[in-house]
Amino acid sequence: MSWKRPESVLVVIAARDGRVLLLERRRPRGVWQSVTGSLEPGESAPEAAMRETCEETGLCGIAPVDCRRSNRFPIIMPWRPRYAPGIPSNRERVYAILLPRPCAVRVNPKEHLRYRWTTRREAMRLVWSRTNRAAIRRGVGWRA
């Protein structure tokens, strides 16, 4: 079995008008989040941020900005079997993309049901992850 690396990226995508892109997970349904994903073997965090953004939104070729923040959090039970025994936590690196305006995206149907552009306030209310909420709160240069 190939274990997941306990390292991931979080990519907050926003538009200059302050709206934030959120994706609704396929499972568990009703869970909204920014772009996220684990690093693959041999992959750097910036490479993973670009790959995950492209895979989850169809926004390819955009280099996310490194926010120079990282979070460590416990791996929750439903996902723990994906990691090697004795790995209790994950390190998440935070990235951001600031677009001129909201645009249509193509969600990966294996992972997400739909997307929406929403205000920062609404995005912070909708996302389930405290680290995602904190990244949205800090912002990436948007106005609202």
N, C-alpha and C positions, 0 to 999 in steps of 0.2 A: 504494500500500500504506500502511496505517496502522500506524505503529510503536508498540510498547508503551512506556509511560513507564518510565524506569529508577528508579521509586519504588514501594515496596510497603508492605504492612502485614503484621504477624504478630500474631495475636490468640490468646493463651493463655486457654482456658476451664477453670476449675477449680471444684470444689465445696468447701464449708467443711470437709469431712472430709479434704481433701487429695488427692482423686482428680482426675485431669486427663483432659480429653477429647482423644482423638486420632482422626484420620481417616486411613484407608488410601487412598492415591492409586490411581486406576485405572491410570495409567502413570507411572512404572514401578511395577509391582505389588510389593507388599511394603514400600513406602515409607510410613512413618507420619509424620504432622505435625499441628501445630495449624492453625487457620484461617490462610490466607495469600491474598494477591492483590495485583495491581497496581492503582495508581490509574488511573482513567479520565480522559480530558481534562476539565479544569475541576473535577475532584473534589478535595476536601481529604482529608487522611489520616484524620481522624475519620469523615468520611462513608464513605470506603472501608472502614474497619474495621466499621462498622455494616452496610454493604451486603454485604460478604463473609461476615460472620457469619450474616446472614439467608439468603444464597444457599447457603452450604455446610452449614448446620445446621438451618435452619428456625427458629432462635431470633431472632425479629425484634423490633424496637422496644427492644432493650437497648443502651444507650450504653456502649461499652467505655471503661475507664479508661485514660488516656494514662499510660504508665509513664515517660515522659520519657526514653526511651532510643532510640537509633537505631544501626543497624549498616550498614556498607558492606562489600559482598562482591563478588567477581568473578562475572559472569554466566557460567555454565558453557556449554560448547560446544553441547549439544543445544538450548538456549534462545536462544543468541546471535542466530540469524537473525530472531527476533521483534523485535529492537531495531535502531534506526538504526545504520548503519556508524559505527565509531569509538566506540561506547558500550561500555566494558569492564566497568562495575560498576553495581550497584543500591544504592539507599539504602532500607533497611527501617526502619519505625517500629514500635515495640513497644507493644501494647495488651493489656489483660487484662479478663476478666469473671469475677467470683466469684459463683457461684450458691449458694443455700442447700443444695442437694443434687444429686447426679447425676440427670439426667432423660433421657428418650428424645429423640433428635434425628432429623431427616430429612436424610440426606445427599443431595447433588446427584449423581445417578447419572452425569452427564457427567464429573465430576471424581473422585468417590470411590466405593469399593466398600462400605465399612462403617465403623462407628465403634466405639470402645470407651472405657470409663472405666477408668483404671488408676492405680496409685500413682505418685507423683512419681518415685521411683527407677526403676520400670519404664518410665515415659514417657521419662526421660532416656536410658535404654538403647535404646529403640525409635526415637526420632526421628533422622533422618539429618542434619539441619541443626545445625551448632554453635551458630548464633544461637538456634534454637528450644530447644536443650538449655540454653543459658545463661538464657533467659527462664523456663523451667520451674524451674531451680535457684534463681533469685532469688525466685520465688514472688509471689503477689498477696494475701497475708494468710491463707493457709490454714494449718492446724495441722500436718499430717503431713509 
